[in-house]
Amino acid sequence: MKEIILWGKKFNIEKTQEIELSGIKGIIPREVGLLKNLLFLNLSRNNLEGEIPKELFNLKKINTINLSYNNISGPIPNNLGSMKKIISLNLQSNKIYGKIPQSIRNLKMLNYLNLSNNKISGNFPFEILELKKIWYLNLSNNSLSGEFSEQMIDYFSNKKLPLQNLLIGNKIKINVA
């Protein structure tokens, strides 16, 4: 039985399917990517810092990741799109910066995405329009720029997606409830 130790706790590499921890601090170890049967990871409201390890996004079976309300910084790893079964991704209220990877278009099962209250910049990720199952999208309180096409406005209106305080072109705030 092969085990790894994460945050002072033992996890079986073959059998661990869920991790939900509170009161932890430090970084997210790369070894979390060894938990090949992990389905659910909730490390929200801890004192985690450092970057999201790219190994986390190599987990093929994971469907839920919640790393919200930490001090995680750095960019979202480019291999984000390799998580084919991810349904819910919550990275809100961290210090994540950089662009949203184009590989987000590969998350065909994604229905919940919250990247609000970070330092994400660059052009609005048009690849999100390819996510047909998404019903909750919050990118508010970042510094995304670009122009909304009629197609995008229709897309967001039909899905009733919250985009409060989305900064467009560093001048215009869009308030769509």
FENNOR-V701915 format. One record per residue. RES is the residue in one letter. SS is DSSP state (A for helix, B for strand, O for the rest). PHI is phi as a letter, one per 40 degrees, with the letter a starting at -180 (* if undefined). D_FIRST is the distance of its C-alpha to the first C-alpha in whole Angstrom. Layout:
RES/SS/PHI/D_FIRST
RES/SS/PHI/D_FIRST
This chain:
M/O/*/0
K/O/c/4
E/B/b/6
I/B/b/10
I/B/b/13
L/B/b/16
W/O/f/19
G/O/g/18
K/B/b/15
K/B/c/11
F/B/b/10
N/B/c/7
I/O/c/8
E/O/c/8
K/O/b/9
T/O/c/12
Q/O/b/15
E/B/b/18
I/B/b/18
E/B/b/22
L/O/b/22
S/O/b/26
G/O/g/27
I/O/b/25
K/B/a/27
G/B/h/27
I/O/b/25
I/O/c/23
P/O/c/20
R/A/d/20
E/A/c/16
V/A/d/17
G/A/c/17
L/A/c/14
L/O/c/13
K/O/c/14
N/O/b/14
L/O/c/16
L/O/b/19
F/B/b/21
L/B/b/21
N/B/b/24
L/O/b/25
S/O/c/29
R/O/f/31
N/O/b/29
N/B/b/30
L/B/c/28
E/B/b/30
G/B/g/30
E/O/c/30
I/O/c/27
P/O/c/25
K/A/c/25
E/A/c/22
L/A/c/22
F/A/c/24
N/A/c/22
L/O/c/20
K/O/c/21
K/O/b/20
I/O/c/21
N/O/b/24
T/B/b/25
I/B/b/25
N/B/b/28
L/O/b/28
S/O/c/32
Y/O/f/34
N/O/b/32
N/B/b/34
I/B/c/32
S/B/b/34
G/B/g/34
P/O/c/35
I/O/c/33
P/O/d/31
N/A/c/32
N/A/c/29
L/A/d/30
G/A/c/31
S/A/c/27
M/O/c/26
K/O/c/27
K/O/b/26
I/O/c/27
I/O/b/29
S/B/b/30
L/B/b/30
N/B/b/32
L/O/b/32
Q/O/c/35
S/O/f/37
N/O/b/35
K/B/b/37
I/B/c/36
Y/B/b/39
G/B/g/40
K/O/c/40
I/O/c/38
P/O/d/36
Q/A/c/38
S/A/c/35
I/A/d/35
R/A/c/37
N/A/c/34
L/O/c/32
K/O/c/34
M/O/c/32
L/O/c/33
N/O/b/35
Y/B/b/35
L/B/b/35
N/B/b/36
L/O/b/37
S/O/c/40
N/O/f/41
N/O/b/39
K/B/b/41
I/B/c/41
S/B/b/44
G/B/g/45
N/B/c/47
F/O/d/46
P/O/c/43
F/A/c/45
E/A/d/41
I/A/c/41
L/A/c/43
E/A/c/41
L/O/c/39
K/O/c/40
K/O/c/38
I/O/c/38
W/O/b/40
Y/B/b/39
L/B/b/40
N/B/b/41
L/O/b/42
S/O/c/44
N/O/f/45
N/O/b/44
S/B/b/46
L/B/c/46
S/B/b/50
G/O/h/51
E/O/b/53
F/O/c/53
S/O/c/54
E/A/d/55
Q/A/c/52
M/A/c/50
I/A/c/52
D/A/c/52
Y/A/d/48
F/A/c/48
S/A/c/51
N/A/c/49
K/A/c/46
K/O/f/47
L/O/c/45
P/O/c/45
L/O/b/47
Q/O/d/48
N/O/f/50
L/B/c/48
L/B/c/50
I/B/b/52
G/O/f/54
N/O/f/54
K/O/b/57
I/B/b/56
K/B/b/54
I/B/b/53
N/O/b/53
V/O/b/51
A/O/c/50
